Amino acid sequence: MLGHTRAPRNVPAGHSVGIVLNREVDVSRGDWLLAIDASPASRELAVTVAWMDDEPLVAGRTYWALLGHRWVKARFKRVVHRLDINTLAEEDASALPANSIGHIELLLQEPLAVRPFSTSRVLDALVLIDTASHRTAGAALVN
């Protein structure tokens, strides 16, 4: 808990705000400062992913997850369902091949402040990057 600031709560886009924290914290341009009553950051995420990599998404693989400017390692835990792209029916699957969409679970190395896609258009999406090739492997929306 960082304490309260005296900065205005509503600042119009394009304007700057200065804040004073009650202790020394490593904060950089682009970092998020959330209200005390905001829901906690999470290390386990349920996401809907559009898989774009030629290599299928299989359990145990590690990727970089990019949220805004923040890079965090993410390990793929499991496929919950694969979606039939024609009917959107949920199908059992253990992996996601290229050009497929599915509901998956990710384990993050560090917690991230995320919100479901239904409630946020800022903290709701991740890009998954292959750690070896640095290619974009998938795009994910937080469920």
Secondary structure, DSSP 8 states (H G I E B T S, - for coil): ------S-S---TT-------SS-----TT-----TTS---EEEEEEEEEE--SS-EETT-EEEEEETTEEEEEEEEEEEEEE-TTT--EE--SEE-TTEEEEEEEEEEEEE----TTT-SSSSEEEEEETTT--EEEEEEE-
